[in-house]
Amino acid sequence: MSRAIILAAGQGTRLRPITDDRPKCLTPLDGRSLLARQVAVLNAAGIDDITVVGGYRIDQIRALGYQCMENVDYEHTNMVSTLFCAKGIMSSDEDLLICYGDIVYQHDNLAKLLATDGEVVLMIDQEWKKLWELRLENPLDDAETLQLSDEGNVIELGKKPENYDQIQGQYTGLIKVRADKVAEMIDFYQSLDRTACYDGQTFPNMYMTSFIQQLIDAGWQVKAALVKNGWLEIDSVSDLQNYQSLQEQGKLKAFCDLG
């Protein structure tokens, strides 16, 4: 069995004015919120134990009946801090799924993640450039490095790339932590130096990729579940407009089938 934690505390400033009155995860895409779409895919995979860690306009998420925990300091923290606001419900009896609140993905992508064995598993898009070219004039501007070992383990991620050779895929914001490693992950987080700088960020503002790299550097096995598109990140108004336009034209399935 698996438990899912959806990280949805941020203000979604690049989606304003849509997020002026709602959290980013409640942004509608083709008539359904990002959160509703993600929960439906999780439910279809038999995952019903789902907690949303909110912050900005968490009242709206609670009003919809979702199980919530709160990052009260969401204005001054980042994804990793948001995740560990939920450490009290993390269990070593079941695998833990960590899901960004601003993504949607197909059932088969989730199935691939669930079927991949590793201490930590990341959903990695090998055909990321196709999606990035839709969203950006220069895909390198927003892409991050990702290097794999011959065994399919992630050995580096989250840095600014100088060329496409440094990118063997893109991390998508969907993570699985094996049940027997959940408690150890919490201990690892709590052991980190709170005065250190992590890829230019303070401890409370550490990026998730920086935390994953810390795990890798400490010898953790971080396995790639390789997919070819089948997911979307909704980070800006232009992202949303592009996806909605393609959906209305019947062309979005080339990137992700919303079902």
N, C-alpha and C positions, 0 to 999 in steps of 0.2 A: 504494500500500500504506500501511497505518497500523500504528503501534505503540501499545499501550495501557499506561498506568501507572495502577494502582489504589491510591488512598491509603487505607491501613488501619492507621495507627500508633496511633490514640488508644485510650483505655481504655474508652470507652463507658459512662461512669458512670451515665447516665440509663437504661441498660438493665440495671442490676444488679437482682436477683442473677444474671440470665442470663449476664452478662459477668464474673462472679466468676472463672470458670475458662476463659474463651475470649475471643479478640478479637471485636470487634463484628461484623466481616465474616462470622464463622462462626455468627452468630445464625440459627437455622432459621426459615424462613417456609414453612408448608405442606409441611414435610418436607425442604426443601432449603435449604442455607445461602445467605445473600445473595451471597456470593462465587461459589458454584457457579452461581447463577442468572445473575449478570452475565457470568461467563466464557462460559456457554453462548450468550448473546445475541451476545457479541463473536465467538465462534467461528462462529456461524451467518452472520455478516456477512463471514467470511473473515479475521478478525483473530485470529491465533494467537500473535503476538509480544506476550505480556502479562507485565508485571512487577508484583508486589505490593510496595509499600513498607510494611513492617510495623514494629512497635515492641513494643507490649504483646502478650505471648504469641505472638510471631512463630514460636516453635518449632512451634506447632500448624499454622500456615500452611505452613511448610516441610515438615512431616511428610506433608502431603497432596500434595506434589510440585510445588507452584507455584514458579515462578521468583521469588525474593525479593531485595530490598535492604532495608537496615535504617536506621531513624532511631533511633540509640541514645539520643538525648536527647528521646524522645517525651513524657516527663513535663513538659518545660519549653518545648515548642515547639508550633506549630500547623501547619495544612495546607500553607502555602507552604514552610515549612522542610522538611516531609516530602517535598514534590514535588521539591525541588532536591537531596535526598539521592540522587536518581536521575539527576542531570544528566549523569553519565558515560555513560549508555546512550542519551541523547537524540541523535537523528540528523537531519541536514538532508536526508536522502535520502527520508524518509517523513513523512507527517502524524503528529502526536502527539495521541493521545486521553488526556485526563486525567479520571479517573473517581473519584468519591467511593466509598468502600467500603461505605457504608450506604444505598445506593440500589439499586433494581431498575427496569428499564424494558423496554418492548415493543420488538420488532424494528423496527417502523415508525418509532418515535421515533429510534432510532439511525440508521436509513436517512436520515431527514430531516436529522440533523446532518451525516452524511457527505456528503450531496448539496448542502449549503449552502456557498457559496464565501465566504471571507473570511480575513483574516489570522488572526483568532481568531474562533471560532464558539461560542456558548453555546446549549444547549438551554433554551428559555424556555417555561414553561407559561402559556398565556393563560387557562386555566380553573382556575388555582391555587386560587381561593377555594372551589371545590367540595371539594377535598381538605383544605384548611385548616379548613373548617367541620366536617369529620369528626373532625379531630384536636384542635380547640381551641374553647373557648366563644367567644372573641373573636379572629377571624383576624388582626386588626391587631396583636395582642400579639406575634406571632412573625414576621410578614411583614416584608419589606424593600422599600425603594423600588426601582423599576426603570422607567426612562424610555427611550423609543425615539425616534429621529429619523424623519423622513418616509421616509428611505431604508431603514429597518429596522435601523439600527445602534443598539447599546446606548450611551447617553451618560451614564447614571448608574445605579448599583446599590449595594445593601448598606447604605443608611442606614435610620434608624428613621422610618417614615412617620407623618405626622400625619393622613392621610385616604386613602381608596381612590383618589383621583385621581392620587396619586403612584405608583401601582402598575399598570403596564401588563402585568404578567406576573411570574412568579417564576423566578429562576435556580435550576436544579435540581441542580447538581453534576456536569454533564457538559460537557466542553470539548473543542474540536478546535483545534489550532494547526497552521497550514499549514507544510509542510515547510521552505520557504525562510525562515520566521520563527523556527524553533526555536532556532538558535544566537543570533540577535539577542535572543530572549526571555531566554536564559541571561545574556547580557551585560547586559541591562537590569536583571535582578535583582541581579547582582553590583555594579552601579553605584549602587544605592540607598543612601541614608544610613542606616547601621546605628545611628545615635544618635537618629534621628527617631522620632516617634510616628505611627502609622498607624491612624486611627480609634480612638484610645484604646489601642492595643496597641503593645508594643515590636516591634522588627524580627523577632526570632525567633518572636513570637506573632502576626504579621500574618495577618489573615483573607484567604482567597482573593479575596473580593469587593474588598478593599482593594487587592490587587495588580492585579486586573483594572482597577480604577478608575485606578490609576497608569498603566497602559498606555493607557487611553482618554485621560487628560489629556496624555499624551506624544504623542498623535496617531495611535495605532494604530486600525485599523478592527476593531471588535468587532461582529460580525454576530449577529443573533438567528435561530436555527432555531426557529420557532414551532410548538408542539405544543398539543394539548388533552388534558390528563391523560395516561394511558398510562405512568405511572411512580409510584413510591412512595419516600418517605423513611422509614426506620425509625430513629427517634431516641430512643424511649422505650418502656417496657413497655406503656403504654397504646396507642401506635401499633401495636405488634405484636399486642396482644389485639384491637384493632378490626379489623385486616386479616384476622387468622385467623378471627374470627367471621364476617365478611362472606364470606370464601372458603368456609367451611363451609355458608353459606346460599345460595351461588351468586350473590352480589351484588357481589363484588369487581371483576368485569369492568367495572362502571360507572366504576371508577377506573383499574384496570390489569389487563390480562389476563396472568396468570402463565404461560399456555401449558401 
